[in-house]
């Protein structure tokens, strides 16, 4: 409580608090990664408010890529190999 009996954090909307927290986590995670502490960076990444969503999205993306590879290999294997060796396909 503040001097006048008001909790100053109550004046900040929850969405803003969450964005500030996630920004702080992003900064700490990137600095930790740059310092070569990959496991610690991973732990920090898991503290984000959207960590569950990001994990689910990553898993879905991995499944989609595996499915694409499995299905496209039968259609055009040479193109698939070229795509897999290309860093950015736009």
C-alpha positions, -999 to 999 in steps of 0.1 A, spaced: 0 0 0 11 35 -7 12 64 17 -25 73 10 -37 37 12 -38 31 -25 -20 2 -42 -2 19 -71 1 -13 -90 -37 -14 -92 -36 17 -114 -18 -3 -142 -40 -25 -163 -33 -63 -162 -26 -64 -199 1 -37 -195 17 -56 -166 17 -88 -186 34 -70 -216 60 -54 -193 67 -87 -177 70 -105 -210 93 -77 -223 116 -81 -193 116 -119 -197 125 -115 -234 154 -91 -226 167 -114 -199 164 -145 -221 182 -129 -250 210 -117 -228 213 -151 -212 213 -167 -247 240 -143 -259 261 -152 -229 260 -189 -240 237 -201 -212 212 -219 -234 195 -240 -207 190 -209 -184 176 -190 -214 151 -218 -220 140 -217 -184 134 -179 -187 115 -184 -219 91 -207 -201 83 -179 -177 65 -158 -203 27 -155 -199 22 -171 -233 47 -200 -228 19 -226 -231 7 -211 -264 43 -209 -278 50 -245 -268 17 -257 -285 25 -236 -316 60 -250 -319 47 -286 -316 20 -279 -342 46 -264 -365 69 -294 -361 40 -318 -369 30 -297 -400 66 -297 -413 68 -335 -408 35 -340 -426 46 -318 -455 78 -337 -458 61 -371 -457 35 -361 -482 56 -340 -506 84 -365 -508 62 -387 -529 53 -358 -553 87 -341 -559 116 -354 -539 142 -331 -556 122 -300 -548 118 -312 -512 156 -316 -509 161 -281 -523 135 -267 -499 151 -284 -469 186 -269 -478 172 -234 -483 174 -212 -452 146 -189 -461 118 -198 -486 97 -168 -496 
